[in-house]
Amino acid sequence: MRSGNAPRDLISRTADITFVELPEADRCCGSAGIYNLVQPEMSMQILDHKMEHVKHTEAHVLLTSNPGCLLQMKLGAERENLSDRLKVMHVVDFLHERLQASSIK
């Protein structure tokens, strides 16, 4: 989608959050279109590597702007038993939730 830094800028401007950039955020999560279907073993190795970085952030929310990555990272959270403490969301859904919460106050 070549969105550049726009999602990061919006997230970092959101009140009451601490934005932590995922190490190697620019590296593939293992989904890459249908890569996870045609190369499932390698896809899971890439995902496992990505999830190691996610665990080290100790984040409560993991955001992505790519629908394929969203599904892949949700799978990663489940595989690593992180689903109870890590919410994987699309950036737009996260920002929508935050806007709704701030309008209620």
N, C-alpha and C positions, 0 to 999 in steps of 0.2 A: 504494500500500500504506500510505501515511501512517505510515511507521515513525519519522518524526521523527529525533531524534538518536541513537536506540539503536544503529544500525550504526556510526556514527562513534565513539560511546563505547566499544563493544566493540573496534573496530580500534585506537583510541588506547591502550587498555589492554594490547594485545598486546606482549609482550616483543620486543626487538630489531628494532623497526621505527620508521620515522619517518613519521608520518601527515602528508600534505600535502593540504589541501583544494583541489580543482580549482576554479580561477576559474570563476564562473558555473555552479557545480555544479547549481544549481536550474533551469537552463535545459535545454530539450529537446535530445536528441541527434539528433533527426530520425526516430526510429522511431514513437513515439506511436501504438500500436495498429497500424493498417494504413496510416498516413500515408506510410510509405516505399514502399508499393505503389501508392497512388493519386496521390501527388505525388513521384515518384522524383527529379526534378531538384532540387526545393526541399529534399527530404530530404537529398540529398548535400551541398548547400550548407550546411545546418545542421550536418551531421556534420563537414564540413571545418573549419568555424569551431570546433567543439568540439575537434577534433583539434589545432588550433593551441595551445589551452590545454594539452592533454595533453602535447604536445612540450615546452612551456616548463617543465613540472614536472620533467622528466627522470626520471620515475618508472619503476620496473621492474615494478610491478604496478598495474593499474587495476581498481578494484573498483566494483561496482554491485549493487544489490539488486533490480533490475528485469530480468526475463528478456528483454524486448524490447530494452532498452538494452544488455544483455550482447551480444546478437547484432550490434546496430548498431555498438557500439564495437569488437568483434572485426573487423568489416568495415573500420572506420576505421583500425585498426592495420595491417591488410593493405594498404589503399590507400595508406597513408603509409610503407610498408616499415618498420614498426616491430616486426613480429612476432618478429624475432630478439632484441629487447631489452625488449619490453613484453608481459607476460602479462596478459590481460584475464580477470577471474574474477568469479564471484558471491561476495558477502561470506560466505555460509555455507560455500562450498567453501574459501575462504581460511582462515577460522577453523578449519574441520575439519582442514585440512592442518597448521596451526600447533599445534593440540591434539595431533595424532598425533605430530608432531616433538618436542614437549615431553615426551610420555609415554615416548618412546624413550630420552631422555637419562638 
